[in-house]
Amino acid sequence: MKKIALSRKHIFILTASAVGITVLFAGGYLIFQGIQKSKEEIIAQGNTLKAVVEALSAQQEELWSIKKDLDINQKSADKKSKELEKTLTTEKAKRTIETRNLEEKIQQAELKSATTESIRKALEESSQKKISTLEDKISRTNTYNVASIISLWRPIIANVECQFRYSDTGRLYQKNSGSGIAIKFGNAPSAILTNKHVITDDSGYGAYSCSAKLPDSSDLITSSDTRSSANGYDLGYIYINEPSAYLKTLTSIFPSLCSQKPALGDEIVVLGYPSIGSKENVTATEGIVSGFDGNYLVTSAKVEQGNSGGAAILLKDNCLLGIPTFVTLGKVESLARILDIWIAVDK
């Protein structure tokens, strides 16, 4: 076989070609590997993207479901709101009608009240005129000395004050004041005859203690022995179990009681200690017998809380007619009540 002699040039070219082919092959392999790796990354990214898309789709479905629920709730709320608005409108109209009706009733009541007040004033004025006329007529015909009669009865008229204390603490919670009559019934102890509302508190409980002062004595009479009428009358008794010599003497003679029922128009004088009068001496107020009310006499003589419980004297017979009591019975009330003295005697 014939040998081919290669020159260095040819050998260099062949060597360079072999090296180039080797390099080219190696580069292609590396490129293939890179492409393969990129492909795998693209596939992984595609899978990730797919998962993201699926998650977004699920969220989108959930959002649509929530939106659907919200639409349903909104429709329900709108319906309830309309129903409530309709109810409120109906109630408002109803309240407007009721308010208008109430205003009309109030106006009618006010008109009726004004009419009643006018009638009351007219009746009171007419009654007062009749009383004044009758008093004037009587004053021109009386023959008795009022001053001497007052002087005779004055010593037995007491100024009364009662204290009310809590039983557990002894603390004072109320005071009542009024007038009374020093008197002695048979074998009973000496007593101050007064009103029930003087010796009882607003709840009907008896006084802790009561004191009485007579106009001609410096002694202060005190007692815890108080009793009131069990028959509902405004009548009370303060018993003095250890009376002074002065009180014994004063009550030793029983006062003259009126034995005959007074006539309408008879003059009387009320003796006591009204809140606007003197606390040291008796105050007298005059009037007439204006009417009759069961066991009470109606009088035009001024009686208020202070001189209630005192003495009402019938001037024509100079006798004890009864016990003034401060009450309000009805609206036409400038007239006081006097409890018949025989109710106290026959207790």
Secondary structure as UniProt FT lines:
FT   HELIX           8..139
FT   TURN            140..141
FT   HELIX           146..153
FT   HELIX           154..156
FT   STRAND          157..165
FT   TURN            167..169
FT   STRAND          172..184
FT   TURN            186..187
FT   STRAND          190..194
FT   HELIX           196..199
FT   TURN            202..203
FT   STRAND          209..213
FT   TURN            215..216
FT   STRAND          220..223
FT   STRAND          226..228
FT   TURN            230..231
FT   STRAND          236..240
FT   HELIX           245..251
FT   TURN            264..265
FT   STRAND          267..272
FT   TURN            275..276
FT   STRAND          283..293
FT   TURN            294..295
FT   STRAND          296..299
FT   TURN            305..309
FT   STRAND          311..314
FT   TURN            315..318
FT   STRAND          319..325
FT   STRAND          336..340
FT   HELIX           341..345
//
